[in-house]
Amino acid sequence: MSANTVFYGWKRSLPGREQMSASHFEEFMRYLAGLQQEGVIESFEPVFLDPSGAGMDGFMLIRLEAGKTSQLLDRPDFSEHIIRSMLHLEEPVLCRGVTGAMLQERMITWVANIPR
């Protein structure tokens, strides 16, 4: 299934590893800015969530050209950032998604498959 976004979310920094999280967050932002400058990704948006009890404190939404998510996720340097973050973040989540015109296509497929 094709996608045009990558969602990377987390619950919180592991206790005692907050400084590591802050440092890695800044490094990951520079890394993504470099990928954007190279044209590998279209854009990225970090989001910190207000406390809500929902179990997620923040996420990064990375936008790419349709079908290029595997190219990003298969990059050794991207994988290294994800692996490193697993050492200091609680419950990290990584998944593909769709926005824009691809969302409309996905919705049409979903509606067509609703049992009648």
C-alpha positions, 0 to 999 in steps of 0.5 A: 500500500503506497503512502506519502507520510511517515508518522513517528510518535513517542510517549515521553523520554525515559526517566534519567534519559531526558538530556539524551532525548533533547540532544538527539531531538536536535540532531534528528531535526538537523538530519531531517532538514538535510533530507529536505534540502536534498529533496529526499523528503518534502517537509517535516513537522515536529509536534509536542502535545499538551498533556491529555492522558492519551499516552502520546507526548509528541510526534514528527510528521514527515511528508514525502512523494507518494511511494517513497516511504520505503526509500526513507525507511530503508536508509541506514542513517534513518534506521540508526536514528530510530534505533537510537531513539528507542534507547531514550524514548518510551513507546516509540511508534513508526508508521506510514500514512496518507494525506491529500489526494492519497487520503481521498483515494484511501477513503473511496476504497474504505467506503467501497468495502463497508459491508451493506 
